[in-house]
Amino acid sequence: MNALVRYCYLLAALVVLVHLLTRGAPAGDGVSASAAAIGSSAFLLLGRVLAGWQRRALQRRRDARAEAILAQLLAAPDAPVPPFAVYLRPFSVTGRLSVVNRRFRGLPFMRAYYAHEAEMEFERVLAAALAPALPLVALGRPGEAIGAGRIAVSDAVWKAMFQRLIGAARWIVMIPSDQGETRWEVQQLVAQDLLGKTVFIMPPALKRGGIDVAAYWRQVRGGLSADGVCLPDYTSAGQVFRLGRGGRFYRSRYLPRLGASSLRRSLSGVVS
């Protein structure tokens, strides 16, 4: 499927290139601007449809793997499980943290121009940065986002399932909040002395969107200070960081160019 998607984007670029190379040709011997626009758009649309189908198929596999991890934990609590990371976040940010795709560049006659979207959801980048060595799992509704594998649980048992997951996870990756369930999760990490294996994420500033990340962070920083969690001041580049003893700031890396590979390096810098 990857090869087919790349082929569609290549054809979209080739149509534009042929038009540019034949602009001075006699009528009927080249590709007109309108024909180039239609042809390029058609191949781009087909590529995006196939890529979307591929991402949804990948997400279904991630959801199934996450369900299997929890099922194994419940069936044999003391048995080892494959390494995984738990993603904790306020539900209010799901689907709303779209970041600029730094790989989006080039000109219309280049394949890269079509192959990369201008913006990407942050969770999708995070899951790609950890894959395949460390699957990212989260409690939630399967299909609600592309990123962490979702595990559907009822309201009556989600706290118990949360405890199982954070206890067995290799790492906990968290966008903190001082509100609702996410604040309770932060309090549990403090009470159970699990801050040492928690990587906190300070989202970078968004070019546009429904969240004022700087204001959000100031509120969270002030709210969690009462729980013994000392978050750093906000920076528009964003950070991944860890907290040491007593919830004190310990180690961090900035997110100057947000992509899967650069985020992977930043994460490696704080967990090494």
Residue, then its C-alpha position, 0 to 999 in steps of 0.5 A: m500500500n505504501a508503494l501505491v500511495r507514493y506512486c500516486y503522489l509521484l504521478a501528481a508531480l509528474v503531471v505538473l512537471v510535464h505541463l511546465l516542460t511543454r508550456g511553450a509547445p504548439a497547441g495540442d502537443g503539451v499538457s494545458a494548465s487546466a488538464a495539469a490541475i485536474g490530473s494532479s488533483a485527481f492523483l493527489l486525492l487518490g493518494r490521500v484516500l489510500a493513505g487515510w485507509q492505510r492509517r485507519a488500518l494501522q490504528r485498528r491494529r494498534d487498538a487490537r494490540a492495546e486490548a491484548i496488552l490489557a487482557q494479558l495483564l488481567a489474565a496473568p498479572d505477574a507474567p511479563v508483557p511486551p514493553f509499552a508506554v501509556y499515554l495520559r492526557p485530558f480528553s479536551v486535547t484529543g484531535r485539537l493539537s495540530v502541529v506544523n509538519r516540518r517535512f511539508r515543503g517543496l514545489p508542485f513538481m516534487r513528490a514531497y509536495y504531495a506526500h506530506e500534509a501541512e499539519m499533523e495531529f500531535e498524538r499521531v507524531l508521538a505514536a510514530a516516534l515511539a513505534p515500533a519498539l514501544p507501542l503507545v496505549a491509552l484508555g479511550r474510544p477506539g477510532e477517536a484518533i490516530g495515534a495511541g492504541r485505544i482500550a475501551v473500558s466502562d466508567a465503573v472500572w477505568k480507575a482499576m484499569f489505569q492502575r494496571l497499565i501504569g504499574a506495568a508500563r515501561w514509560i508513562v507519557m503525559i500531557p498534564s492537566d489540573q482538571g478532572e480525571t487527568r488531575w487525579e491521574v497526576q495525583q496517583l503518579v505522585a502518591q505511587d512514586l511513579l514520576g520517575k518513569t513519567v515523561f511530561i509533554m509541554p505542547p508547542a505553540l499552535k499556529r492556529g486552533g482552538i487551544d491557547v497552549a500558553a494560557y493552558w499551561r499557565q493554568v496547569r502549572g499553577g493548579l498542580s503546584a498544590d499537588g507537589v508537581c513543579l512544572p517549568d515555565y511555558t516555552s513556545a517551542g515545547q518541551v519533553f521533560r521529567l521530574g525528579r524527587g519531590g516533583r522537582f524539574y529534572r531533565s528536558r529537551y526542546l521540540p524545535r522541529l517537530g516530527a517523528s524522528s526529532l521527537r524520538r531524539s528528544l524523548s531519548g534525551v530525557v529517558s537515557 
